[in-house]
């Protein structure tokens, strides 16, 4: 461990010549974070300052959420920061503050009112906000994120109080490279960006989509340990096609239809160029982009910058983890994945992305002869039905009177991989379940009730423990509820959903255990591992190892009960395990740009890098910038 004096000097790495850094900090810190091939040097988050030195004082300190302690400023701090008399005289420790805010939070009568209360706390005291989240994560994750964040996004223009993050709009074209310097922090580790075109299962919400990056980054900090001052939520406001928002006088986004085609892609390209010109090593997470923009942007940038798409890759990772854990819950091994028969209802970016992750794992396990054989294990449906062969006639389905409807948009290359040439195109879910007898049913449609009673009862005839994952968010858009899944399988389902459902009391008095198969289990640890390793790109193996790591975390006793994941209260521990594994992959694949000294234990490096919400002493120094 470094001495206290070395802690104090950690921030000076940005401005101090290398020989002075080595003398002041020792080789261990410098060698870990200095990379001569990078554009910047980095302060090591393991040794963040135990004192914050500030260039301002007075009321500005109270109004800065990253610095404010509310009533917890000591008498000495109040004197040296010129805030004596500006806060109540009695100094209260964080424990008393937590008691106050939790009491007021509990008095809020609805999830949305709790969301607004927490947003206000976030805006005035980030340390206290994250302390509250971490101590009550299982209770509050559903407030700051799904399902409540869905309603908050729909109402964002009505509940707006204070700006957070950055907005880049169609009227800013040609100015973005200058605009990025309006952000007050020179160090940004993680950016979550959305264009609001496909928010959860709610569709086009335009600039209201900002609530999603804010919620995601709250989990990056609370679960993944990323520092609050090093995160940036972003909306790319390219307009909206949501006529209700366009007609609303309170809507805060651009009031024109969405940019499309080359105009859209050149807009995003200008933004990426601007961001990477100031923060070349930041991790960019693309969030809630509609199909096919989501795939097109990922394909364009994933080998050029440090980025990933949460809906395609992170959702794939946690879904794969759920399926692998369900194999163990059924008395099988993870290597039996290639023997599964999987139906995926939903052929958009999330559906295709989830299935590609499953295919990657099958191939990596070596239990299939080719990728094409792996594709044969998965049946995909879009809004028309099965992706099948329009020229195939199945004698078993002659009684079906459904009129064939040509697809408005042709299938793209990714979707074509899942076409079943031996089965009739547009078979219904019920017909397909009867035909192929799936072991796993995935829902990524955003449409309530897609999983019918007939389909699930048919599935349960053939398997003792049918695996049913309605993954759409929020809960009001889930393909079925937990109660329906357990009722239609006589209590035998292995159930996981995107948004949380309560356990279900079964007729025999036992509880049907529910799981939240949400990417809040995967992306915080991914971000932590990528940030600590300073990975230059995000590789597919990082997602694969994330899935395997999470799938191994439930105990045998939990698996026997149908519990696939640790509880939400353990998200920090999940993130630390995932972060360590992602770091290992980054170093093994040669994409890590951080340098570890021989003998350092990677798991300890990751754990010590994670942010802890504690107040630190504040000192005023004229002209000193933190």
C-alpha positions, -999 to +999 in steps of 0.1 A: +000+000+000+011+035-006+017+059+023-008+087+031+015+113+016+015+093-016-022+093-016-022+131-015+000+134-045-019+109-067-036+136-087-004+154-097+005+126-122-012+147-149+011+177-145+043+163-130+073+151-151+079+114-150+110+115-128+092+136-102+062+112-103+085+082-097+102+100-068+069+111-052+048+081-059+071+052-065+073+030-096+042+009-086+016+036-092+033+052-121+040+020-140+005+010-136-011+040-151+015+056-173+013+044-209+036+061-234+014+051-263-017+068-249-027+104-253-030+110-216-016+099-183-041+089-156-044+092-119-048+058-104-084+054-090-070+030-063-052+060-048-077+088-053-069+118-031-078+116+006-081+155+004-099+175-023-081+207-031-105+233-046-102+266-064-135+280-052-153+285-019-184+299-004-219+291-016-205+275-048-193+246-026-228+240-013-242+240-048-217+216-063-231+180-059-197+164-062-183+185-033-213+192-011-216+174+022-248+192+033-249+193+070-217+171+074-191+199+069-168+201+099-164+234+118-129+237+104-141+231+068-169+257+073-143+282+083-117+276+056-144+273+028-162+304+039-195+286+045-198+292+082-233+303+089-246+291+055-256+257+068-273+248+101-248+249+130-249+213+141-226+190+122-242+157+114-223+126+102-234+108+071-253+081+091-277+108+104-281+122+069-289+087+056-316+083+083-332+116+072-332+110+034-344+074+039-372+085+061-383+111+035-379+087+007-401+061+024-428+088+028-430+092-010-462+074-021-454+063-057-423+050-075-423+081-097-423+104-067-394+084-052-376+087-086-380+125-084-368+126-048-337+106-056-330+128-086-331+158-064-307+142-039-284+132-068-284+169-079-273+182-045-251+156-029-237+128-050-217+111-022-248+108-001-269+096-031-245+068-039-241+058-002-279+055+000-281+035-033-253+011-022-269+004+012-304-001-003-295-013-038-321-041-040-349-017-030-338+013-051-324-003-083-360-006-096-365+031-089-335+046-105-336+021-133-361-003-147-391-004-143-396+031-129-371+048-153-394+039-181-422+060-167-397+087-158-385+088-194-421+092-207-426+120-182-391+135-184-402+168-200-428+173-172-407+164-142-375+182-155-358+201-126-321+205-134-299+196-163-275+167-160-252+154-188-249+169-223-273+172-252-260+173-288-287+183-312-293+188-349-287+225-344-252+218-331-238+204-363-203+218-370-199+229-333-195+196-314-157+196-312-160+230-294-190+219-273-172+190-256-150+215-238-181+229-220-181+198-199-162+208-167-142+176-161-110+167-180-113+130-170-142+109-183-140+072-180-175+061-192-201+078-215-235+063-219-252+078-251-286+074-266-305+089-295-338+080-277-351+061-307-359+028-289-362+034-251-367+001-234-399-013-249-415+022-251-403+032-285-392+067-296-390+091-267-365+116-283-346+138-258-366+123-230-343+093-233-317+111-212-331+094-181-317+061-194-280+072-195-284+088-161-299+056-146-273+034-163-244+056-150-259+056-115-255+018-116-220+021-131-210+041-099-231+022-073-224-013-086-194-009-108-174+015-087-167+041-115-161+075-100-190+099-102-169+128-116-157+105-144-191+096-160-210+115-187-247+109-198-253+121-234-284+124-257-280+128-294-311+148-302-317+141-339-354+148-336-383+125-328-411+108-348-433+107-316-461+129-326-474+132-290-441+147-279-439+170-310-474+183-300-465+188-264-455+224-256-434+212-227-412+189-247-376+199-245-361+182-275-358+193-312-393+196-327-387+180-361-388+144-374-357+122-369-327+126-391-322+094-412-298+080-437-264+097-444-275+128-425-280+107-394-247+088-397-227+119-404-242+135-372-231+106-351-197+105-367-192+142-358-201+135-322-178+105-320-149+125-335-156+153-310-157+130-280-126+111-288-107+142-296-110+153-260-113+120-242-096+094-265-095+067-239-131+069-227-155+039-229-186+047-250-217+027-243-244+030-270-278+026-255-314+023-268-306+029-305-332+014-328-326-014-354-307-012-377-288+019-365-277+000-334-259-027-354-246-002-381-230+020-355-215-009-336-201-024-368-186+010-377-169+019-344-162-013-324-127-018-339-118+019-339-127+031-304-135+017-270-172+011-272-200-015-271-237-016-275-255-024-243-287-038-259-269-060-283-238-072-263-245-067-226-280-080-228-266-110-247-241-116-220-266-117-191-291-138-211-264-163-219-254-163-182-290-171-173-292-200-198-259-214-186-270-212-150-304-228-159-285-258-173-269-263-140-303-258-123-316-287-144-287-310-135-268-305-167-235-287-174-227-255-192-212-276-220-247-290-228-257-256-243-254-270-278-281-295-270-307-268-262-335-259-285-342-222-282-370-200-295-363-163-295-394-141-301-380-108-313-357-102-343-345-067-336-311-056-323-316-071-289-330-104-302-303-109-328-276-097-303-287-121-276-287-150-300-253-141-315-239-143-280-254-178-275-240-189-309-205-175-299-206-196-267-217-228-285-189-224-310-163-216-283-173-247-264-165-268-294-197-289-292-209-279-327-190-286-359-197-251-374-214-218-367-241-229-391-249-259-369-251-236-339-276-214-358-298-245-363-304-247-326-322-213-325-356-204-340-363-167-343-397-150-348-404-114-357-438-096-357-449-118-386-439-151-371-411-176-377-382-166-400-388-195-423-392-205-460-421-189-478-421-218-503-423-245-477-456-261-469-460-281-437-488-307-439-493-305-402-504-268-405-529-271-433-557-261-409-539-228-404-559-201-422-535-172-415-529-151-446-493-147-455-481-111-451-450-100-470-426-083-447-424-045-451-386-046-447-365-075-461-345-095-436-309-083-433-278-105-434-278-110-396-315-121-395-310-144-426-287-166-405-317-177-385-340-185-414-352-221-412-355-233-448-373-265-438-401-248-420-429-226-432-424-189-430-444-170-404-454-200-383-470-188-351-453-192-317-479-218-307-473-238-339-436-236-336-435-247-299-456-278-308-433-285-337-398-281-322-405-286-284-381-259-272-362-261-239-358-223-237-382-195-246-368-159-249-388-128-253-373-095-267-403-079-283-414-051-260-450-064-264-471-075-234-486-109-236-467-124-266-461-156-246-495-172-247-509-197-223-513-222-251-476-219-261-463-222-226-485-251-216-475-269-248-438-263-239-443-276-204-457-309-217-423-319-230-399-306-203-398-309-165-383-275-161-391-252-190-369-221-192-390-190-197-373-156-201-396-126-209-369-100-211-386-069-223-386-037-201-404-022-183-425-049-165-457-037-182-441-047-216-429-082-205-440-110-227-457-127-197-457-122-160-441-145-134-475-155-121-486-166-156-454-185-162-457-205-130-494-210-134-492-224-169-463-247-161-478-260-128-450-243-109-422-259-128-408-230-147-373-216-144-382-179-148-362-148-154-373-114-166-358-080-176-377-061-149-382-075-114-412-096-105-420-109-070-417-145-061-450-164-067-468-184-041-476-218-056-507-240-048-485-264-028-473-236-005-438-233-020-424-202-037-418-200-074-385-181-075-381-153-099-348-139-114-340-105-129-321-112-160-311-076-165-279-062-180-274-043-147-256-076-138-232-073-167-224-037-178-211-023-145-184-050-142-176-047-179-171-010-175-149-014-144-127-040-161-123-020-193-116+012-173-090-004-150-072-022-179-075+008-202-086-016-229-083+000-264-112-020-277-140-042-263-137-078-275-163-105-278-145-127-253-151-100-227-188-106-230-185-144-231-164-145-200-188-121-183-216-145-189-196-175-176-185-156-145-221-146-136-234-181-144-210-195-118-220-172-089-252-189-078-247-216-051-259-252-057-286-246-031-298-216-050-298-234-083-318-262-069-345-236-060-344-221-094-323-191-084-299-183-112-282-151-101-270-135-069-295-109-054-295-073-067-280-063-033-248-081-044-243-062-077-211-047-064-196-081-058-208-093-092-192-063-108-159-069-090-158-105-102-168-096-137-143-066-138-115-089-128-123-114-155-126-086-181-092-073-171-077-108-175-092-110-210-079-075-219-043-085-209-045-119-225-057-105-258-032-077-258-058-048-258-049-036-223-029-004-223-024-002-185+008-019-172+009-040-141+040-047-122+051-083-118+034-099-087+004-076-085-028-094-079-054-084-105-084-090-083-070-067-057-062-040-082-098-041-095-113-041-060-091-012-048-100+008-079-137+008-071-152+040-058-165+041-023-189+070-013-172+086+016-167+122+025-131+135+023-117+167+037-120+198+015-092+224+013-093+258-005-063+268-026-067+298-049-062+289-086-060+252-080-083+231-101-094+196-091 
